Amino acid sequence: MGYRIGIDIGSTAAKAAVVDEEGLLVHTLVMPTGYSSVDAAERLRASLVEAGYDPADEGARCVATGYGRIAVPFADSVVTEITCHGAGAAALFGPDGVVVDIGGQDTKVIRLRGGKVAKFAMNDKCAAGTGRFLEVMADRLGVSQAELSHLARGGEPVKISSMCTVFAESEIIGLVGRGEPRENIAAGIIESVVTRVAALVRQVPGAPYVLTGGLCENEYVVERLAAHLDSTVDTCPQARFAGAIGAASL
Protein backbone atom coordinates (compact mmCIF):
# COMPACT_ATOMS: atom_id res chain seq x y z
CA MET A 1 0.00 0.00 0.00
CA GLY A 2 1.30 3.45 -0.89
CA TYR A 3 1.42 6.39 1.51
CA ARG A 4 2.84 9.89 1.57
CA ILE A 5 5.01 11.37 4.31
CA GLY A 6 5.42 15.04 5.10
CA ILE A 7 8.41 16.18 7.16
CA ASP A 8 8.43 19.66 8.70
CA ILE A 9 11.71 20.56 10.41
CA GLY A 10 10.99 23.76 12.31
CA SER A 11 13.37 25.81 14.43
CA THR A 12 11.81 24.46 17.63
CA ALA A 13 9.90 21.28 16.74
CA ALA A 14 10.29 18.60 14.08
CA LYS A 15 7.04 17.07 12.86
CA ALA A 16 5.93 14.29 10.54
CA ALA A 17 2.55 13.44 9.06
CA VAL A 18 1.51 10.40 7.02
CA VAL A 19 -1.49 10.31 4.69
CA ASP A 20 -2.82 7.23 2.94
CA GLU A 21 -3.75 6.77 -0.72
CA GLU A 22 -7.14 8.42 -0.10
CA GLY A 23 -5.46 11.43 1.48
CA LEU A 24 -6.58 10.57 5.02
CA LEU A 25 -4.27 11.48 7.89
CA VAL A 26 -3.17 8.21 9.51
CA HIS A 27 -0.17 9.11 11.66
CA THR A 28 1.59 12.14 13.19
CA LEU A 29 4.56 12.63 15.45
CA VAL A 30 6.47 15.56 16.92
CA MET A 31 9.77 15.95 18.75
CA PRO A 32 12.17 18.78 19.63
CA THR A 33 14.40 19.79 16.72
CA GLY A 34 17.39 20.19 19.00
CA TYR A 35 20.80 21.35 17.87
CA SER A 36 20.92 19.59 14.51
CA SER A 37 18.24 19.47 11.80
CA VAL A 38 20.02 16.45 10.31
CA ASP A 39 19.78 14.61 13.64
CA ALA A 40 16.13 15.61 13.99
CA ALA A 41 15.38 14.23 10.52
CA GLU A 42 17.05 10.94 11.40
CA ARG A 43 15.10 10.67 14.66
CA LEU A 44 11.88 11.28 12.74
CA ARG A 45 12.84 8.62 10.19
CA ALA A 46 13.58 6.07 12.93
CA SER A 47 10.24 6.77 14.64
CA LEU A 48 8.38 6.49 11.33
CA VAL A 49 10.03 3.15 10.58
CA GLU A 50 9.10 1.90 14.06
CA ALA A 51 5.49 2.90 13.40
CA GLY A 52 5.49 1.00 10.09
CA TYR A 53 5.98 3.94 7.71
CA ASP A 54 9.43 3.61 6.21
CA PRO A 55 10.20 6.42 3.73
CA ALA A 56 12.26 3.89 1.77
CA ASP A 57 9.32 1.54 1.20
CA GLU A 58 8.18 0.94 -2.34
CA GLY A 59 5.15 3.12 -3.00
CA ALA A 60 6.08 5.66 -0.32
CA ARG A 61 6.89 9.25 -1.14
CA CYS A 62 8.37 11.87 1.19
CA VAL A 63 8.33 15.68 0.94
CA ALA A 64 10.23 17.96 3.34
CA THR A 65 9.52 21.53 4.36
CA GLY A 66 10.39 23.97 7.12
CA TYR A 67 13.48 25.68 8.43
CA GLY A 68 15.58 22.51 8.08
CA ARG A 69 14.02 21.04 4.93
CA ILE A 70 17.34 20.71 3.10
CA ALA A 71 18.63 18.52 5.95
CA VAL A 72 16.28 15.61 5.17
CA PRO A 73 18.33 13.22 3.01
CA PHE A 74 15.52 10.69 2.53
CA ALA A 75 13.05 13.27 1.14
CA ASP A 76 12.12 12.89 -2.53
CA SER A 77 11.65 16.66 -2.81
CA VAL A 78 11.47 19.88 -0.78
CA VAL A 79 8.70 22.50 -0.84
CA THR A 80 8.59 25.96 0.74
CA GLU A 81 6.93 26.52 4.12
CA ILE A 82 4.33 28.96 2.80
CA THR A 83 3.07 26.48 0.20
CA CYS A 84 2.98 23.57 2.64
CA HIS A 85 1.32 25.46 5.49
CA GLY A 86 -1.30 26.73 3.06
CA ALA A 87 -1.97 23.24 1.71
CA GLY A 88 -2.11 21.75 5.22
CA ALA A 89 -4.51 24.39 6.49
CA ALA A 90 -6.71 23.90 3.42
CA ALA A 91 -6.82 20.17 4.13
CA LEU A 92 -7.79 20.77 7.77
CA PHE A 93 -10.11 23.77 7.56
CA GLY A 94 -11.18 24.30 3.97
CA PRO A 95 -9.87 26.07 0.86
CA ASP A 96 -10.62 29.71 1.74
CA GLY A 97 -9.53 31.92 4.63
CA VAL A 98 -6.53 33.38 6.40
CA VAL A 99 -4.02 31.07 8.05
CA VAL A 100 -2.11 32.41 11.06
CA ASP A 101 0.91 30.24 11.82
CA ILE A 102 2.77 31.20 15.01
CA GLY A 103 6.04 29.31 14.86
CA GLY A 104 9.07 29.15 17.10
CA GLN A 105 11.09 31.82 15.29
CA ASP A 106 8.64 33.43 12.87
CA THR A 107 4.98 34.10 12.27
CA LYS A 108 3.33 33.58 8.88
CA VAL A 109 -0.04 34.85 7.68
CA ILE A 110 -1.35 33.21 4.50
CA ARG A 111 -4.43 34.13 2.51
CA LEU A 112 -6.00 31.09 0.81
CA ARG A 113 -8.31 31.16 -2.17
CA GLY A 114 -9.48 27.89 -3.60
CA GLY A 115 -6.83 26.06 -1.59
CA LYS A 116 -4.00 28.11 -3.15
CA VAL A 117 -1.82 30.80 -1.59
CA ALA A 118 -3.11 34.18 -2.80
CA LYS A 119 -1.04 36.44 -0.51
CA PHE A 120 1.16 36.15 2.54
CA ALA A 121 3.07 38.20 5.10
CA MET A 122 5.84 37.01 7.38
CA ASN A 123 7.65 38.22 10.49
CA ASP A 124 11.11 36.66 10.54
CA LYS A 125 13.18 39.63 11.73
CA CYS A 126 12.54 39.42 15.45
CA ALA A 127 11.34 36.79 17.91
CA ALA A 128 8.71 39.17 19.35
CA GLY A 129 5.34 37.83 18.29
CA THR A 130 6.49 34.21 18.15
CA GLY A 131 6.36 31.10 20.26
CA ARG A 132 10.02 31.55 21.19
CA PHE A 133 9.20 34.89 22.80
CA LEU A 134 6.58 33.23 25.01
CA GLU A 135 9.00 30.44 25.88
CA VAL A 136 11.75 32.86 26.97
CA MET A 137 9.36 34.99 29.01
CA ALA A 138 7.74 31.97 30.68
CA ASP A 139 11.21 30.73 31.64
CA ARG A 140 11.99 34.14 33.13
CA LEU A 141 8.86 33.85 35.31
CA GLY A 142 9.71 30.25 36.21
CA VAL A 143 6.57 28.73 34.68
CA SER A 144 5.58 26.63 31.66
CA GLN A 145 3.75 28.19 28.71
CA ALA A 146 0.53 26.52 29.90
CA GLU A 147 1.02 27.99 33.38
CA LEU A 148 1.77 31.38 31.82
CA SER A 149 -1.64 31.37 30.12
CA HIS A 150 -3.34 30.25 33.33
CA LEU A 151 -1.74 33.14 35.21
CA ALA A 152 -2.64 35.59 32.45
CA ARG A 153 -6.35 34.79 32.75
CA GLY A 154 -6.37 36.26 36.23
CA GLY A 155 -4.25 39.32 35.55
CA GLU A 156 -4.49 42.87 34.28
CA PRO A 157 -1.90 43.22 31.53
CA VAL A 158 1.02 45.55 32.11
CA LYS A 159 2.50 47.12 28.98
CA ILE A 160 5.63 45.45 27.61
CA SER A 161 6.91 47.80 24.93
CA SER A 162 10.21 46.30 23.78
CA MET A 163 10.27 44.71 20.33
CA CYS A 164 13.48 42.85 21.15
CA THR A 165 13.34 39.68 23.24
CA VAL A 166 16.47 40.66 25.19
CA PHE A 167 15.13 44.10 26.09
CA ALA A 168 11.68 42.67 26.85
CA GLU A 169 13.31 40.22 29.23
CA SER A 170 14.96 43.17 30.97
CA GLU A 171 11.52 44.79 31.26
CA ILE A 172 10.21 41.61 32.91
CA ILE A 173 13.08 41.62 35.39
CA GLY A 174 12.27 45.23 36.26
CA LEU A 175 8.58 44.47 36.72
CA VAL A 176 9.38 41.51 38.99
CA GLY A 177 11.83 43.67 40.94
CA ARG A 178 9.23 46.30 41.74
CA GLY A 179 6.72 43.69 42.89
CA GLU A 180 4.30 43.58 39.96
CA PRO A 181 2.05 40.49 40.35
CA ARG A 182 3.02 37.59 38.09
CA GLU A 183 -0.54 37.42 36.79
CA ASN A 184 -0.25 40.96 35.42
CA ILE A 185 3.14 40.29 33.89
CA ALA A 186 1.89 37.07 32.28
CA ALA A 187 -1.11 38.90 30.83
CA GLY A 188 1.19 41.62 29.50
CA ILE A 189 3.47 39.05 27.85
CA ILE A 190 0.62 37.37 25.98
CA GLU A 191 -0.93 40.71 24.99
CA SER A 192 2.45 41.77 23.61
CA VAL A 193 2.63 38.68 21.38
CA VAL A 194 -1.00 38.73 20.28
CA THR A 195 -0.89 42.46 19.48
CA ARG A 196 2.06 41.94 17.14
CA VAL A 197 0.49 38.90 15.50
CA ALA A 198 -2.79 40.76 14.96
CA ALA A 199 -0.91 43.67 13.35
CA LEU A 200 0.69 41.23 10.91
CA VAL A 201 -2.67 39.60 10.17
CA ARG A 202 -4.11 42.99 9.19
CA GLN A 203 -1.62 43.09 6.32
CA VAL A 204 -3.47 40.10 4.84
CA PRO A 205 -7.11 40.91 5.71
CA GLY A 206 -9.96 38.48 5.36
CA ALA A 207 -11.88 35.78 7.16
CA PRO A 208 -12.40 33.14 8.37
CA TYR A 209 -9.22 32.95 10.43
CA VAL A 210 -7.50 29.71 11.43
CA LEU A 211 -4.54 29.28 13.78
CA THR A 212 -1.81 26.71 13.13
CA GLY A 213 1.52 26.05 14.82
CA GLY A 214 2.58 25.15 18.31
CA LEU A 215 0.14 27.50 20.06
CA CYS A 216 -2.97 25.97 18.48
CA GLU A 217 -3.87 24.22 21.75
CA ASN A 218 -3.32 27.33 23.89
CA GLU A 219 -6.94 28.36 24.44
CA TYR A 220 -6.08 31.70 26.01
CA VAL A 221 -3.90 32.78 23.09
CA VAL A 222 -6.69 31.77 20.68
CA GLU A 223 -9.22 33.79 22.71
CA ARG A 224 -7.04 36.90 22.84
CA LEU A 225 -6.19 36.71 19.14
CA ALA A 226 -9.90 36.44 18.32
CA ALA A 227 -10.59 39.48 20.49
CA HIS A 228 -7.90 41.54 18.74
CA LEU A 229 -9.21 40.53 15.31
CA ASP A 230 -12.85 40.97 16.36
CA SER A 231 -13.57 37.61 14.75
CA THR A 232 -13.62 33.93 15.56
CA VAL A 233 -10.36 31.99 15.18
CA ASP A 234 -10.69 28.30 14.41
CA THR A 235 -8.07 25.70 15.29
CA CYS A 236 -7.65 22.05 16.30
CA PRO A 237 -4.91 19.85 17.82
CA GLN A 238 -3.85 18.61 14.35
CA ALA A 239 -3.19 22.23 13.30
CA ARG A 240 0.30 22.12 14.75
CA PHE A 241 1.08 19.58 11.99
CA ALA A 242 -0.22 21.80 9.18
CA GLY A 243 3.18 22.13 7.50
CA ALA A 244 3.81 18.39 7.56
CA ILE A 245 0.26 17.61 6.44
CA GLY A 246 0.63 20.04 3.57
CA ALA A 247 3.96 18.50 2.57
CA ALA A 248 2.38 15.03 2.57
CA SER A 249 -0.62 16.22 0.56
CA LEU A 250 1.70 17.71 -2.06
N, C-alpha and C positions, 0 to 999 in steps of 0.2 A: 504494500500500500504506500502511495506517495504522500508526502507531507511537506510543508514549507516552514522554515525556521527564520524568525527575525531576531537579530542580535542588536541591542542598543547599549553601547558602552558610553555611559554618561560620565561626567566629572566626579560624581559622588556615588552613583549606583549603576551596576551592570545588570541588564535585564534581558530575558529571552522569552519569546512567545512562539508557540507551535500551532499552526492551523492545518486542518485536514484537507482532503481533496474538495470538500464542499465549502471550504472557507470557514468552518467552525473552529473557534478557539478551543484547543484541547489540553494545553499545558502552558504554564507560565512559571518563571522563577526569577528571583532577584537576589543580588548579593552586593556587598560593598565593592566598588571598583578598586580601592586600595592604591598603592603606589604605581603599579604597572598595568596599563591597558592590555598588554600582551598576556600577562598573568591572569587578569580578569577574564579574558576571552577563553583561555585554557580551562579555567575553573568552570566557566559556563559550559564548555564543550563536555567536560567530564561529567557534570551533573545531568546534561541532556542525554548522554550515552547511558548513564545509570537509570534514567527514566524511560529508556527505550526509544530515544529519538537521536540516533547518531547522524550528524550532518554528512557523514561519508556514505550512508546507506544509498543503495540504488533507488532512484525515485525521489530522493530528498533534494531540496534546494535551500540554500541559505543566503540571506541578504543581511548586510551589516549597515548600521547607521550610528549616529551619535559622535560625541567628542573623540572617541577612540576607534572609529570605524575602520581606519586603515590598519589597525593592529589585530585584525581578525583573519588569520591566515587560511582558515577553512571556509570563509565566505566565498560564494560564487560571484558576488558583485557587491558594490557599496552604493548607497543612495543617501542624499542629503537629509539632514534632520527635518527641515521644514516640510519636505515632500512626505517623509514617513510619518511625522506627527499629524499632518493633515489627513493622510490616508487612514491612520489608526483611529483618529477621532471620528472620521466619517463612518468607519465600520462600527464604532461603538454608539454614536449618537445621531447619525444621519448626515446627509450630504451637504446641508446648508447651515451656516452659523459662524460664530467666532470662537476659535479655540484659544484658550489662555493656558500656556504651559509654563509653570513656575519650576524651573530646574535648579540644580545645585549652584551653578555659576552664571546662568543667564535666564532670561524670561523671554518667551516667544509668544506673539499674538498673530494668529493666522485666520484670515477670512476665507471660508470655504463657499464655493458655489458649485453645485452639481458634483460634489465630492472632489473638486479640484481646488488648488490654492489660487485664489484670485488676488490676494494682497497679504503682506505680512510686515510686522515690525519686530525689532529685536533689541533687547538691552543686554549687551555683552561687554560693556565698558567698566562696569562697577558691580560689586556683589550686592549693593543695596537694592532691595526689591527681589531678592532671590532666596531660595531655601538655605543657602550657605549663611546668609545674613542672620536668619532666625537661629540657625545652629550655633553660631558664634555667640549671639546674645543670650541664648538659653544657657550655654556653658558658663557665661559670665555670671548669670544669676544662680548657677548651681542646680538647674532643673533640666528635665527633658523637654523636647518640643511640645509633647502632649501636655505636660505639666504647665508649660508656659501659657498655652491656650486656656487651660483651666484657671490659672491665676488671672489672666486677662479678662475673663468673663466677669470677675468681681471687682474690676478696677476702673478708675477714671484715667484715661490716657494722658500721660505727660508728653509734651512735644519733644521729639528727638529729631533735630534738624540736620545733622551731618549726613552728607551723601556717601561719605567714605566709611567703610566698616571699622577701620582703625580709630577714626575720630569719634564715630558713634559709640564704640566701646568705651572710649574715654568719657563720653557723656554719661554712659551708664554708671561708670565708676563714681563720677561726681554725684549722680542722683542717689546712689546707694550711700555714699559718704555723708550726705546731708539728711539721711533718714527717710527718703521717699519710700512709701510702701511698695513692696515687690509687685503687688497687683497692679498698681498704677504704671510702674515701669514696664511690666509685661504687656499691658494694654497699649502703651505708647510704642513699644517695639512692633507689635503686629499692625498697628495703624500706620506706622512708618512704611512697612513693606507694602501693605494693601494700597496705600495712597499712591505709591510709585507704580505699582502694577496697573492700577486703574487709569493713571495718566497715560501709560503706554497703550492700554486698550483703546483709549479714545482716539488714538491715531488710526485705528482700524475699526471704525464704528459699525455697529450692526447687532443683530440678535437673531436667534438665541445664543447665549453664552454657555460654553462648557469649559470646565477646568480639568486639565490633565497634569501629570507630574507627581512628584512625591508628596505634595500637600493635598492631594485629592481626598484623603480621608480625614483631613483636619476640618471638622465641622465649623469651628469658630472662624477660621480663615475664609471658608466658603461663605459664611453668613456676612462677614464684614465686606468681602469683595462685592457681594450682591447689593449690599447697602450703598456702597460707593458708586456702583453702576446703575443704581435704581432699577434693577432688573433681577430676575431669577438667574442663578448659575447652576447648571446641572453638572453632576459628576457621578462617579461610581468607583468601587475599589479597583476595577480593571483599568481605569484611566491612567494609572501610573505606568502601565505597559503600552501606552498609545504608540510610542515610537517603535517598539519591537513588533507590535501588532501590525502597524503600517508597513514595516519592512517585510514581514511575512506575507502580507496581502499583496505586495508588489512583486 
